[in-house]
Amino acid sequence: MMSPEQFFELLTKELEVHKEMQPYYKFLGNQSSWHFRRNYFLERLRYIKKHLVDAPDAERYRREVSIWDCGCGYGTTCLFLAMNGIKTFGTTLEFYFETVTKRKAWWAQYGDTSLFTCTYENLFDNRPAANSYDWIIVQDTLHHLEPIDDALQIFHQSLRKGGRILSVEENGNNIIQRIKLYKYRGNKRIITIWDEKLQKDILIGNENIRSLDTWNGLFEKNGFHIEPASVNYVRYYLPHQYKGKDAEKLVEKERQIQQTKNWKREYFFFGLNFIAVKN
């Protein structure tokens, strides 16, 4: 078994080899924000570990592919699960898809990377068979899926009875991020892009992040309910607040702040994690 902390240490070593990933995983850059970035990465990975690696059904996930990572990107989450003996299938539309093969070869020295398979495909072109999965992971992906209702209906059909969606997202209520994204894209929340590999136009959410209340409405409309106990907010403190502070203590303070619904949690936490269950 590999902990999130062990995985992170190995990831930083991998970045020295696969340098093309460094602009995305900025752990080898500015040291002043290293703890800030590390805490955010680890808290999200701990959330995934809690619900998948430490789940009562984890042994079954090691025997069969019942987890689909929709929007797996570089495959980092799938590699972490593989290091813990769990099988996953990933799909992505990212241009760096070819990097995944090199990554699997590198990580093979630490675990069985054959447990992770992935393809380059559009969710709306290749719909999974009905009742195929117990879990669907959407990490930094849900806000890109459009039309969102169609995507959630595909998820609903793909999941078995009682199946779950594990969402790792940005908090659409975060005031700082809302200002930043408005400057970046204005009100153009949905755009069309040309996919060179598929040779077709793709409809995509343009950093179309949403609040928990908005996600609640969308999921309920499409046959899911969000488990209140699963809701988790991540990253309250900003990089400059880490200077001269104990990074682990700041994580503990963040966990305490997000325990109750208040303005700090709703408007100043950057990340939002939750689990939606198929009704």
Disulfide bonds with the S-S distance in Angstrom:
none
